[in-house]
Amino acid sequence: MKIVIIGSVAFRNEMVDFKSKLNTIGHEAIICPVMEELARGEKPELLKQIGEDHAQAKRIGGFIKWYYNAIVDSDAVLALNFNKGGVKNYIGGNTLMEIGFAHVHNKKIFLLNPIPENVSYTDEIKAMTDIVIHGNLDLIE
C-alpha cells in the first residue's frame, strides 16, 4: 500500500523512522523530502523560518500543495499524532486538512494514536478516520 505519512513538522524524526518501518513491512511509505532534510539537520534557515513565520514557510515551500498531490497519488495516510505542546495525540491544522484531503479522495486514514479529545475538531477527525492503530503497524492493510 502506498502511504503518505502526515503530522506536525515537530515529528519529522519520527516520520523518517516510520517511513523505514512501513517500507520494511512491505508498504511504500512517502514523506515530504523536506521533512527528511530537516530530520538530517539540513536547512536550518527553513527550520528558523518555520519557528518565526510558519505560514510564510508553508506558502513559499508549497507544502500544502505537495501533501495534497502526494495524498491524491496514494492509497492511504498515516497520521503521526504524538503529544505536542501539552496536547495529547496532537493533530494540528495542516494535519487536519491532510486528513480531509484523504477523506474526500476516498483514501484510507490511519491514526497512530487515539484521537485527541480536547480540540474543537474532534468530531471531524472521528468522522474521517478509518482506524486508530494504537502504534501497531500490522493493523495497516
TORMARFI-75105 format. One line per field, with one value per atom (N, C-alpha, C): x negated, y negated, z; residue in one letter; atom name; residue number from 0. Coordinates in Angstrom, 3 decimals. Layout:
X <- (X,...) .
Y <- (Y,...) .
Z <- (Z,...) .
residu <- (A,...) .
atome <- (CA,...) .
num <- (NUM,...) .
***
This chain:
X <- (-0.849,0.000,-0.897,-0.541,-1.274,-0.681,-1.511,-1.034,-1.822,-1.119,-1.745,-1.708,-2.859,-2.950,-2.770,-1.817,-1.496,-1.643,-1.788,-1.901,-2.660,-2.798,-3.489,-4.961,-5.524,-6.953,-7.772,-7.202,-7.883,-8.139,-7.401,-7.543,-8.384,-9.211,-9.970,-10.892,-11.518,-12.390,-11.582,-10.411,-9.532,-9.020,-8.786,-8.347,-9.373,-10.635,-11.702,-11.718,-11.581,-11.575,-10.393,-9.211,-8.026,-8.049,-8.672,-8.843,-9.635,-10.731,-11.566,-10.801,-10.072,-9.303,-8.248,-7.520,-6.483,-7.089,-8.197,-8.859,-9.346,-9.837,-10.343,-9.241,-8.017,-6.921,-6.142,-6.701,-6.153,-5.302,-5.175,-4.433,-5.389,-4.821,-5.596,-5.251,-6.106,-5.849,-6.485,-5.764,-6.209,-6.140,-7.216,-7.180,-7.731,-7.371,-7.859,-9.386,-10.057,-11.531,-12.119,-11.436,-11.932,-11.948,-10.987,-10.978,-12.217,-12.607,-13.824,-15.052,-15.096,-16.222,-16.287,-15.141,-15.113,-15.524,-15.109,-15.462,-16.972,-17.608,-19.066,-19.825,-19.099,-19.746,-20.080,-19.574,-19.794,-18.742,-18.987,-18.067,-17.744,-18.768,-18.497,-17.753,-17.966,-17.270,-15.767,-15.390,-13.970,-13.369,-14.082,-13.589,-13.406,-14.324,-14.197,-12.957,-12.737,-11.566,-10.273,-10.268,-9.085,-8.763,-9.788,-9.578,-9.113,-9.546,-9.226,-7.981,-7.786,-6.651,-6.258,-5.602,-5.254,-4.377,-3.456,-2.564,-3.353,-4.299,-5.106,-5.966,-6.502,-7.302,-6.441,-5.207,-4.292,-3.985,-3.768,-3.438,-4.625,-5.788,-6.978,-7.366,-7.295,-7.685,-6.661,-5.437,-4.385,-3.981,-4.130,-3.912,-2.462,-1.512,-0.107,0.204,-0.248,-0.016,-0.795,-2.025,-2.798,-2.035,-1.532,-0.798,0.489,1.195,2.417,2.107,1.123,0.781,0.292,-0.511,-1.004,0.153,1.101,2.249,3.120,3.376,4.175,3.534,2.212,1.476,1.171,1.838,1.555,2.786,2.617,3.725,4.250,3.376,3.727,2.817,3.223,2.358,2.241,1.083,0.856,0.509,1.378,1.139,0.361,-0.808,-1.596,-1.130,-0.404,0.175,-0.340,-1.534,-2.167,-1.758,-2.188,-1.917,-2.772,-2.155,-2.869,-2.245,-3.080,-2.612,-1.512,-1.574,-0.571,0.704,0.762,1.933,1.606,2.379,2.186,2.667,1.826,2.162,2.475,1.628,1.804,2.062,3.098,3.363,3.630,2.731,2.860,3.652,3.698,4.488,4.101,2.797,2.372,2.702,2.456,2.748,4.244,5.039,6.489,6.871,6.257,6.543,6.114,4.957,4.466,5.374,5.892,6.883,8.117,8.511,9.644,9.374,8.154,7.804,7.962,7.445,7.534,8.992,9.762,11.174,11.955,11.817,12.608,12.118,10.924,10.407,10.482,11.274,11.531,10.267,9.320,8.098,8.311,7.654,7.754,7.010,7.573,6.981,6.702,5.397,4.945,4.360,4.691,4.059,3.182,1.983,1.065,1.574,2.088,2.551,4.008,4.651,6.061,6.314,7.539,7.977,7.890,7.316,7.260,8.676,8.882,10.222,10.438,9.388,9.547,9.282,9.767,9.678,11.084,11.301,12.650,13.091,12.177,12.490,12.393,12.566,12.544,13.580,14.778,15.838,15.461,14.810,14.414,13.372,12.426,11.421,12.098,13.010,13.736,14.514,15.124,15.938,15.096,13.823,13.000,12.043,11.715,10.704,11.255,10.498,10.882,10.490,9.249,8.801,7.698,7.791,6.715,5.911,4.628,3.842,3.107,3.169,2.540,1.092,0.371,-1.045,-1.366,-0.356,-0.563,-0.476,-1.617,-1.643,-1.078,-1.002,-0.411,1.078,1.709,3.137,3.398,2.334,2.471,2.568,3.744,3.964,4.714) .
Y <- (1.174,0.000,-1.240,-2.225,-3.489,-4.420,-4.797,-5.532,-6.824,-7.941,-9.223,-9.412,-9.680,-9.928,-11.420,-11.755,-13.150,-13.419,-14.684,-15.080,-16.386,-16.847,-18.098,-18.015,-19.125,-19.189,-18.828,-19.020,-18.636,-17.136,-16.360,-14.905,-14.418,-15.292,-14.953,-13.748,-13.634,-12.481,-11.194,-11.263,-10.101,-9.726,-10.733,-10.451,-9.590,-9.947,-9.175,-7.753,-7.626,-6.309,-5.464,-6.050,-5.293,-4.988,-5.839,-5.531,-4.236,-4.146,-2.950,-1.716,-1.863,-0.734,-0.251,-1.180,-0.794,-0.138,-0.685,-0.087,1.321,1.515,2.828,3.885,3.484,4.474,4.526,3.923,4.114,3.001,1.898,0.754,-0.186,-1.093,-2.171,-3.447,-3.800,-4.967,-6.197,-7.311,-8.566,-9.667,-10.428,-11.653,-12.777,-13.967,-15.133,-15.139,-15.261,-15.272,-16.321,-17.427,-18.469,-17.976,-17.142,-16.590,-15.735,-14.973,-14.165,-15.064,-16.134,-17.064,-17.698,-18.122,-18.727,-17.723,-16.479,-15.442,-15.184,-15.363,-15.184,-16.423,-17.463,-18.683,-19.657,-19.374,-20.281,-21.396,-22.433,-23.574,-24.259,-24.623,-25.286,-26.613,-27.283,-28.552,-28.324,-27.196,-26.875,-26.560,-25.809,-25.487,-26.768,-27.711,-29.001,-29.740,-29.728,-30.416,-29.766,-28.443,-27.745,-28.227,-28.421,-28.918,-30.361,-31.164,-32.589,-32.950,-32.319,-32.635,-31.375,-30.482,-29.169,-29.303,-30.231,-30.403,-30.751,-31.656,-32.049,-30.878,-30.095,-28.919,-27.925,-27.741,-26.829,-27.345,-28.647,-29.244,-29.144,-29.588,-29.585,-28.152,-27.244,-25.859,-25.049,-25.553,-24.839,-23.534,-23.497,-22.243,-21.754,-22.650,-22.222,-21.561,-22.155,-21.574,-20.270,-20.221,-18.981,-17.832,-18.061,-16.997,-16.638,-17.625,-17.333,-16.382,-16.724,-15.904,-14.523,-14.448,-13.151,-12.281,-12.873,-12.119,-11.629,-12.467,-12.063,-10.858,-10.813,-9.746,-8.553,-8.467,-7.394,-6.526,-5.531,-4.674,-5.061,-5.683,-5.940,-7.009,-7.488,-8.341,-7.719,-7.931,-7.582,-8.868,-9.287,-10.495,-10.122,-10.736,-10.563,-11.624,-11.196,-12.135,-11.834,-12.372,-12.266,-13.472,-13.489,-14.631,-15.820,-16.992,-18.213,-19.409,-20.241,-21.486,-21.297,-20.222,-19.961,-19.322,-19.028,-18.386,-16.918,-16.043,-14.611,-14.193,-13.468,-12.956,-14.084,-15.080,-16.317,-16.095,-16.738,-16.876,-18.356,-18.991,-20.415,-20.707,-21.969,-22.426,-21.788,-21.731,-21.141,-19.659,-18.947,-17.512,-17.280,-18.127,-18.024,-18.210,-19.196,-19.397,-18.181,-17.617,-16.465,-15.249,-15.092,-14.037,-14.309,-15.575,-15.952,-15.666,-15.977,-15.656,-14.161,-13.358,-11.902,-11.453,-12.021,-11.633,-11.889,-13.068,-13.389,-12.635,-12.074,-11.266,-9.770,-9.425,-8.022,-7.225,-7.855,-7.178,-6.681,-5.592,-5.096,-6.051,-6.233,-7.158,-6.388,-6.326,-5.654,-6.694,-6.592,-7.410,-6.496,-6.944,-6.143,-5.985,-7.062,-7.092,-7.546,-7.434,-7.833,-9.278,-9.531,-10.862,-11.820,-13.014,-13.982,-14.385,-14.506,-14.800,-16.275,-17.003,-18.381,-19.407,-19.120,-20.082,-20.289,-21.427,-21.758,-20.926,-20.214,-19.463,-17.946,-17.495,-16.060,-15.310,-15.849,-15.164,-14.989,-15.983,-15.881,-14.777,-14.692,-13.627,-12.268,-12.146,-10.877,-10.502,-11.485,-11.216,-10.733,-11.124,-10.801,-9.626,-9.303,-8.279,-6.876,-6.054,-4.665,-3.786,-3.949,-3.106,-3.793,-3.666,-4.078,-2.810,-2.827,-1.593,-1.417,-2.407,-2.312,-1.844,-2.382,-2.075,-0.757,0.015,1.336,1.250,1.171,1.036,2.243,3.377,4.563,4.397,3.401,3.161,2.402,1.949,1.247,2.289,2.369,3.322,2.638) .
Z <- (0.000,0.000,0.000,-0.798,-0.857,0.194,1.182,2.356,2.532,2.602,2.902,4.416,4.988,6.425,6.653,7.523,7.798,9.297,9.633,11.036,11.143,12.337,12.615,12.226,11.770,11.477,12.718,13.886,15.127,15.183,14.387,14.371,13.183,12.609,11.410,11.609,12.775,13.018,13.062,13.681,13.745,12.351,11.497,10.126,9.399,9.535,8.900,9.452,10.757,11.404,10.926,10.874,10.453,8.961,8.166,6.745,6.603,7.331,7.289,7.767,8.859,9.408,8.418,7.809,6.845,5.608,5.120,3.958,4.278,5.489,5.906,5.893,6.207,6.242,4.921,3.872,2.543,1.971,2.671,2.143,1.420,0.649,0.035,0.788,1.736,2.578,1.962,2.066,1.468,2.523,2.614,3.415,2.541,2.898,2.163,2.234,1.097,1.108,2.050,2.214,3.112,4.554,4.931,6.292,6.519,5.499,5.615,5.750,4.985,5.085,6.461,6.976,8.311,9.380,9.223,10.190,10.178,9.029,8.928,9.413,9.821,10.293,9.187,7.991,6.866,6.893,6.144,6.005,7.341,8.108,9.394,9.224,8.075,7.831,7.671,7.076,6.948,8.307,9.120,10.459,11.277,11.109,11.789,11.291,9.972,9.404,9.896,9.991,10.494,11.908,12.711,14.074,14.131,13.177,13.197,12.392,11.243,10.372,9.608,10.320,9.768,8.524,8.535,7.385,6.130,6.251,5.093,4.609,5.537,5.157,4.382,4.820,4.120,2.715,2.606,1.306,0.352,0.788,-0.074,-0.448,0.511,0.259,-0.507,-0.616,-1.317,-0.636,0.675,1.399,1.362,1.440,1.417,0.077,-1.003,-2.328,-2.499,-1.958,-2.060,-1.405,-0.193,0.509,-0.216,-0.726,-1.473,-2.638,-3.449,-4.607,-4.206,-3.150,-2.683,-2.204,-1.510,-0.994,-2.143,-3.128,-4.291,-4.980,-4.995,-5.670,-4.747,-3.613,-2.650,-2.424,-1.568,-1.146,0.233,1.041,2.436,3.021,4.208,5.021,6.408,6.994,8.393,9.109,10.023,10.808,12.063,12.206,13.422,14.401,15.388,16.346,17.752,18.000,19.305,20.157,21.402,22.266,21.827,21.855,21.478,22.171,22.750,23.349,24.382,25.126,26.150,25.621,24.326,23.729,23.496,24.118,23.945,22.553,21.819,20.478,19.491,19.508,18.742,17.250,16.758,15.326,15.090,14.348,14.085,12.829,12.481,11.345,10.027,9.744,8.478,8.416,9.492,9.506,9.360,9.980,9.808,8.337,7.675,6.246,5.436,5.753,5.014,5.214,6.415,6.653,5.785,5.696,4.840,3.375,2.905,1.514,1.267,2.185,2.041,2.049,2.931,3.064,1.773,1.211,0.017,-1.217,-1.140,-2.249,-1.938,-0.932,-0.578,-0.291,0.385,0.817,2.246,2.595,3.972,4.889,6.069,7.039,8.325,8.646,9.856,10.797,12.083,13.110,13.944,14.245,15.045,16.472,17.038,18.421,18.464,19.615,19.700,19.276,18.922,18.504,19.690,19.469,20.568,20.985,22.266,22.788,23.120,23.334,23.795,22.703,21.494,20.401,19.850,19.237,18.766,17.566,16.949,15.730,15.941,17.160,17.459,16.635,16.524,15.770,14.301,13.723,12.323,12.134,13.054,12.969,13.095,14.040,14.224,12.964,12.324,11.135,9.957,9.909,8.745,8.953,10.182,10.458,10.252,9.528,9.325,10.502,10.984,12.091,12.884,14.185,15.078,15.347,15.001,15.077,16.405,17.282,18.609,18.517,17.524,17.370,16.690,16.324,15.723,14.194,13.539,12.086,11.357,12.019,11.397,11.129,11.748,11.512,10.207,9.553,8.281,7.164,6.557,5.470,4.346) .
residu <- (M,M,M,K,K,K,I,I,I,V,V,V,I,I,I,I,I,I,G,G,G,S,S,S,V,V,V,A,A,A,F,F,F,R,R,R,N,N,N,E,E,E,M,M,M,V,V,V,D,D,D,F,F,F,K,K,K,S,S,S,K,K,K,L,L,L,N,N,N,T,T,T,I,I,I,G,G,G,H,H,H,E,E,E,A,A,A,I,I,I,I,I,I,C,C,C,P,P,P,V,V,V,M,M,M,E,E,E,E,E,E,L,L,L,A,A,A,R,R,R,G,G,G,E,E,E,K,K,K,P,P,P,E,E,E,L,L,L,L,L,L,K,K,K,Q,Q,Q,I,I,I,G,G,G,E,E,E,D,D,D,H,H,H,A,A,A,Q,Q,Q,A,A,A,K,K,K,R,R,R,I,I,I,G,G,G,G,G,G,F,F,F,I,I,I,K,K,K,W,W,W,Y,Y,Y,Y,Y,Y,N,N,N,A,A,A,I,I,I,V,V,V,D,D,D,S,S,S,D,D,D,A,A,A,V,V,V,L,L,L,A,A,A,L,L,L,N,N,N,F,F,F,N,N,N,K,K,K,G,G,G,G,G,G,V,V,V,K,K,K,N,N,N,Y,Y,Y,I,I,I,G,G,G,G,G,G,N,N,N,T,T,T,L,L,L,M,M,M,E,E,E,I,I,I,G,G,G,F,F,F,A,A,A,H,H,H,V,V,V,H,H,H,N,N,N,K,K,K,K,K,K,I,I,I,F,F,F,L,L,L,L,L,L,N,N,N,P,P,P,I,I,I,P,P,P,E,E,E,N,N,N,V,V,V,S,S,S,Y,Y,Y,T,T,T,D,D,D,E,E,E,I,I,I,K,K,K,A,A,A,M,M,M,T,T,T,D,D,D,I,I,I,V,V,V,I,I,I,H,H,H,G,G,G,N,N,N,L,L,L,D,D,D,L,L,L,I,I,I,E,E,E) .
atome <- (N,CA,C,N,CA,C,N,CA,C,N,CA,C,N,CA,C,N,CA,C,N,CA,C,N,CA,C,N,CA,C,N,CA,C,N,CA,C,N,CA,C,N,CA,C,N,CA,C,N,CA,C,N,CA,C,N,CA,C,N,CA,C,N,CA,C,N,CA,C,N,CA,C,N,CA,C,N,CA,C,N,CA,C,N,CA,C,N,CA,C,N,CA,C,N,CA,C,N,CA,C,N,CA,C,N,CA,C,N,CA,C,N,CA,C,N,CA,C,N,CA,C,N,CA,C,N,CA,C,N,CA,C,N,CA,C,N,CA,C,N,CA,C,N,CA,C,N,CA,C,N,CA,C,N,CA,C,N,CA,C,N,CA,C,N,CA,C,N,CA,C,N,CA,C,N,CA,C,N,CA,C,N,CA,C,N,CA,C,N,CA,C,N,CA,C,N,CA,C,N,CA,C,N,CA,C,N,CA,C,N,CA,C,N,CA,C,N,CA,C,N,CA,C,N,CA,C,N,CA,C,N,CA,C,N,CA,C,N,CA,C,N,CA,C,N,CA,C,N,CA,C,N,CA,C,N,CA,C,N,CA,C,N,CA,C,N,CA,C,N,CA,C,N,CA,C,N,CA,C,N,CA,C,N,CA,C,N,CA,C,N,CA,C,N,CA,C,N,CA,C,N,CA,C,N,CA,C,N,CA,C,N,CA,C,N,CA,C,N,CA,C,N,CA,C,N,CA,C,N,CA,C,N,CA,C,N,CA,C,N,CA,C,N,CA,C,N,CA,C,N,CA,C,N,CA,C,N,CA,C,N,CA,C,N,CA,C,N,CA,C,N,CA,C,N,CA,C,N,CA,C,N,CA,C,N,CA,C,N,CA,C,N,CA,C,N,CA,C,N,CA,C,N,CA,C,N,CA,C,N,CA,C,N,CA,C,N,CA,C,N,CA,C,N,CA,C,N,CA,C,N,CA,C,N,CA,C,N,CA,C,N,CA,C,N,CA,C,N,CA,C,N,CA,C,N,CA,C,N,CA,C,N,CA,C,N,CA,C,N,CA,C,N,CA,C,N,CA,C,N,CA,C,N,CA,C,N,CA,C,N,CA,C) .
num <- (0,0,0,1,1,1,2,2,2,3,3,3,4,4,4,5,5,5,6,6,6,7,7,7,8,8,8,9,9,9,10,10,10,11,11,11,12,12,12,13,13,13,14,14,14,15,15,15,16,16,16,17,17,17,18,18,18,19,19,19,20,20,20,21,21,21,22,22,22,23,23,23,24,24,24,25,25,25,26,26,26,27,27,27,28,28,28,29,29,29,30,30,30,31,31,31,32,32,32,33,33,33,34,34,34,35,35,35,36,36,36,37,37,37,38,38,38,39,39,39,40,40,40,41,41,41,42,42,42,43,43,43,44,44,44,45,45,45,46,46,46,47,47,47,48,48,48,49,49,49,50,50,50,51,51,51,52,52,52,53,53,53,54,54,54,55,55,55,56,56,56,57,57,57,58,58,58,59,59,59,60,60,60,61,61,61,62,62,62,63,63,63,64,64,64,65,65,65,66,66,66,67,67,67,68,68,68,69,69,69,70,70,70,71,71,71,72,72,72,73,73,73,74,74,74,75,75,75,76,76,76,77,77,77,78,78,78,79,79,79,80,80,80,81,81,81,82,82,82,83,83,83,84,84,84,85,85,85,86,86,86,87,87,87,88,88,88,89,89,89,90,90,90,91,91,91,92,92,92,93,93,93,94,94,94,95,95,95,96,96,96,97,97,97,98,98,98,99,99,99,100,100,100,101,101,101,102,102,102,103,103,103,104,104,104,105,105,105,106,106,106,107,107,107,108,108,108,109,109,109,110,110,110,111,111,111,112,112,112,113,113,113,114,114,114,115,115,115,116,116,116,117,117,117,118,118,118,119,119,119,120,120,120,121,121,121,122,122,122,123,123,123,124,124,124,125,125,125,126,126,126,127,127,127,128,128,128,129,129,129,130,130,130,131,131,131,132,132,132,133,133,133,134,134,134,135,135,135,136,136,136,137,137,137,138,138,138,139,139,139,140,140,140) .
***
